[in-house]
Amino acid sequence: MMFKNTVTKSAIVLVAALFMAGTAVAKEMKIAFVDIQAVAAQIPQSATIQENIRTEFATKIDAMSQLEKDINFNIEKLRRDGPTMSEQQQQELAAKVQEQRQQYEATARPLDEEIRARQNEERNKILTMIKSAIDVVAEREKFDVVLNAGAAVYAKPEYDISDAVAAQVSKAK
């Protein structure tokens, strides 16, 4: 019984010593946080990339928009003029609408996936640039740990290096 109490007391002392040592080490660490989403939103490269993607896909998006307008026009025409059209005219217009819808569906999904893939590709480039900028700022400011702002439940604003990271990324080409 005495051996068990001694082991328990030793374990408690050991845990307390480790806790105190851990606290001392944590106080010596220099920690910061960065809001990666905010940095990505404010850097000029993001706007440039979005504009490039818009330009790259403008022709296809315009074609899809025109096809959508044509479908809506023909649906409205069928609804509005259907009662005065012959049965054959109604069937032809309905078949045309169906064909346009199939064309739209066959084109819209691959285009959406292609745009999304390009956006992901460009977002990964931006995130790589941001990671490099975080490394530069952390090294320059002598931070031991940099957390994503979403990982911190609470942090004082003076530990936010988002603006410094954004400035560093903005310098990059």
C-alpha positions as CSV (number, residue, x, y, z in Angstrom):
1,M,0.0,0.0,0.0
2,M,2.8,2.4,0.9
3,F,4.5,1.6,-2.4
4,K,1.4,2.5,-4.3
5,N,1.1,5.9,-2.5
6,T,4.7,6.6,-3.2
7,V,4.3,5.8,-6.9
8,T,1.1,7.9,-7.1
9,K,2.8,10.9,-5.4
10,S,5.8,10.5,-7.7
11,A,3.6,10.4,-10.8
12,I,1.8,13.6,-9.6
13,V,5.1,15.4,-9.0
14,L,6.3,14.2,-12.4
15,V,3.2,15.4,-14.2
16,A,3.3,18.8,-12.4
17,A,7.0,19.1,-13.3
18,L,6.3,18.3,-17.0
19,F,3.4,20.8,-17.0
20,M,5.5,23.5,-15.5
21,A,8.4,22.8,-18.0
22,G,5.9,22.8,-20.8
23,T,4.6,26.2,-19.7
24,A,8.1,27.6,-19.5
25,V,8.9,26.4,-23.0
26,A,5.6,27.7,-24.4
27,K,6.3,31.1,-23.0
28,E,9.6,31.2,-24.9
29,M,8.0,30.4,-28.2
30,K,7.1,33.3,-30.5
31,I,3.7,32.5,-32.2
32,A,1.7,34.3,-34.8
33,F,-1.3,33.7,-36.9
34,V,-2.4,34.5,-40.5
35,D,-5.8,34.6,-42.2
36,I,-4.9,32.9,-45.4
37,Q,-8.4,33.5,-47.0
38,A,-8.2,37.2,-46.3
39,V,-4.6,37.4,-47.7
40,A,-5.7,35.6,-50.8
41,A,-8.7,37.9,-51.2
42,Q,-6.6,41.1,-50.9
43,I,-3.5,40.4,-53.0
44,P,-3.5,41.7,-56.6
45,Q,-2.5,38.4,-58.0
46,S,-6.0,37.0,-57.1
47,A,-7.8,39.6,-59.0
48,T,-5.5,39.2,-62.0
49,I,-6.1,35.4,-62.0
50,Q,-9.8,35.8,-61.8
51,E,-9.8,38.2,-64.7
52,N,-7.6,35.8,-66.7
53,I,-10.0,33.0,-66.1
54,R,-12.9,35.1,-67.1
55,T,-11.2,36.1,-70.3
56,E,-10.1,32.6,-71.0
57,F,-13.6,31.2,-70.8
58,A,-15.5,34.3,-72.0
59,T,-16.4,32.9,-75.4
60,K,-17.7,29.6,-74.0
61,I,-19.6,31.4,-71.2
62,D,-21.2,33.8,-73.7
63,A,-22.2,30.8,-75.9
64,M,-23.8,29.1,-72.9
65,S,-25.6,32.3,-72.0
66,Q,-26.9,32.8,-75.5
67,L,-28.1,29.2,-75.6
68,E,-29.9,29.7,-72.3
69,K,-31.6,32.8,-73.7
70,D,-32.6,30.9,-76.8
71,I,-34.2,28.2,-74.6
72,N,-36.1,30.7,-72.5
73,F,-37.2,32.5,-75.6
74,N,-38.5,29.3,-77.3
75,I,-40.2,28.2,-74.1
76,E,-41.9,31.6,-73.8
77,K,-42.9,31.5,-77.5
78,L,-44.4,28.0,-77.1
79,R,-46.3,29.1,-74.0
80,R,-47.5,32.4,-75.6
81,D,-48.1,31.4,-79.2
82,G,-48.8,27.7,-78.7
83,P,-52.6,28.0,-78.9
84,T,-52.3,29.8,-82.3
85,M,-49.8,27.3,-83.7
86,S,-50.5,24.2,-85.6
87,E,-49.9,20.9,-83.9
88,Q,-46.8,20.3,-86.1
89,Q,-45.4,23.8,-85.3
90,Q,-45.9,23.1,-81.6
91,Q,-44.1,19.7,-81.9
92,E,-41.3,21.2,-83.9
93,L,-40.8,24.0,-81.4
94,A,-41.0,21.6,-78.4
95,A,-38.5,19.3,-80.1
96,K,-36.2,22.3,-80.7
97,V,-36.4,23.3,-77.0
98,Q,-35.7,19.7,-76.0
99,E,-32.7,19.6,-78.3
100,Q,-31.4,22.9,-76.9
101,R,-31.8,21.7,-73.3
102,Q,-29.8,18.6,-74.1
103,Q,-27.1,20.6,-75.8
104,Y,-27.0,23.0,-72.8
105,E,-26.8,20.1,-70.3
106,A,-24.1,18.3,-72.4
107,T,-22.0,21.5,-72.5
108,A,-22.7,23.2,-69.2
109,R,-21.4,20.5,-66.9
110,P,-18.0,20.0,-68.7
111,L,-17.5,23.7,-68.9
112,D,-18.3,24.1,-65.2
113,E,-15.8,21.4,-64.4
114,E,-13.2,22.9,-66.7
115,I,-13.6,26.3,-65.1
116,R,-13.5,24.8,-61.6
117,A,-10.3,22.9,-62.4
118,R,-8.6,26.0,-63.7
119,Q,-9.7,27.9,-60.6
120,N,-8.3,25.1,-58.4
121,E,-5.0,25.2,-60.3
122,E,-4.7,28.9,-59.9
123,R,-5.8,28.8,-56.3
124,N,-3.0,26.3,-55.6
125,K,-0.5,28.7,-57.2
126,I,-1.8,31.5,-54.9
127,L,-1.6,29.2,-51.8
128,T,2.0,28.3,-52.7
129,M,2.9,32.0,-53.0
130,I,1.2,32.7,-49.7
131,K,3.1,29.8,-48.0
132,S,6.4,31.2,-49.3
133,A,5.5,34.6,-48.0
134,I,4.6,33.2,-44.6
135,D,8.0,31.5,-44.5
136,V,9.7,34.8,-45.4
137,V,7.8,36.8,-42.8
138,A,8.1,34.2,-40.1
139,E,11.9,34.0,-40.7
140,R,12.3,37.7,-40.8
141,E,10.2,38.3,-37.6
142,K,11.7,35.2,-35.9
143,F,8.4,33.4,-35.3
144,D,8.6,29.8,-34.1
145,V,5.1,28.9,-35.1
146,V,2.6,30.4,-37.5
147,L,-1.0,29.2,-37.3
148,N,-3.9,29.6,-39.7
149,A,-6.3,32.0,-38.1
150,G,-9.1,29.4,-38.2
151,A,-7.0,27.1,-36.0
152,A,-6.8,29.7,-33.2
153,V,-9.8,30.0,-30.9
154,Y,-8.5,33.3,-29.6
155,A,-5.4,35.4,-30.5
156,K,-4.5,39.0,-29.8
157,P,-4.6,41.2,-32.9
158,E,-0.9,42.1,-32.5
159,Y,0.0,38.5,-33.4
160,D,-1.8,38.7,-36.7
161,I,0.8,38.8,-39.6
162,S,-1.8,38.7,-42.4
163,D,-1.0,42.2,-43.6
164,A,2.7,41.5,-43.6
165,V,2.2,38.3,-45.6
166,A,-0.1,40.1,-48.1
167,A,2.5,42.8,-48.6
168,Q,5.2,40.1,-49.1
169,V,3.0,38.2,-51.6
170,S,2.2,41.5,-53.4
171,K,6.0,42.0,-54.0
172,A,6.2,38.7,-55.8
173,K,5.5,38.4,-59.5
